[in-house]
Amino acid sequence: MTSAASFFKQSDSAFGVFYPTNYLIAIFPSYPAAERARQMLMDSGYEEDETLAIRGDELIEISEDAHADAGFWSRLTAHISRILGTEELYLDDDLKHAKAGAGFLAVHCPGEEEGRRVQKLLEPFGPVSMRRYSSFAIERMI
């Protein structure tokens, strides 16, 4: 089990798709950049168990595990999601970045206000993308 797989406090997948409910996921050009942003969050008062920098290969592993654990119905739902242009397309983009060496930062953000606070803190570090996953929607922040 990877450190990322044990990090998420709630389910990290839905219908065979990586879906970390109540987390903000920011993509940085490299893992060291994600780690620097994580350190800044910890210096700003976040606890170690609220943030996690993830290497691209770890994200790929999480995605593969979620897909492998999914049954037929879940895989069908993921395929439909890809066709409709929802969360499955985000995952496709994340995997493209992961394969190119990107680093990912996961931050526990149970509310929209907390998500905005984290967004403002992370923007100076130049994230490529940033999304917050709520129970009902994915909010694209950058």
Secondary structure, 3 states (H helix, E strand, C coil): CCHHHHHCCCCCEECCEECCCCEEEEEECCHHHHHHHHHHHHHCCCCHHHEEEEEHHHHHHHHHHHHHHCCHHHHHHHHHHHHHCCHHHHHHHHHHHHHCCCEEEEEECCCHHHHHHHHHHHHHHCCCEEEEECCCCEEECC
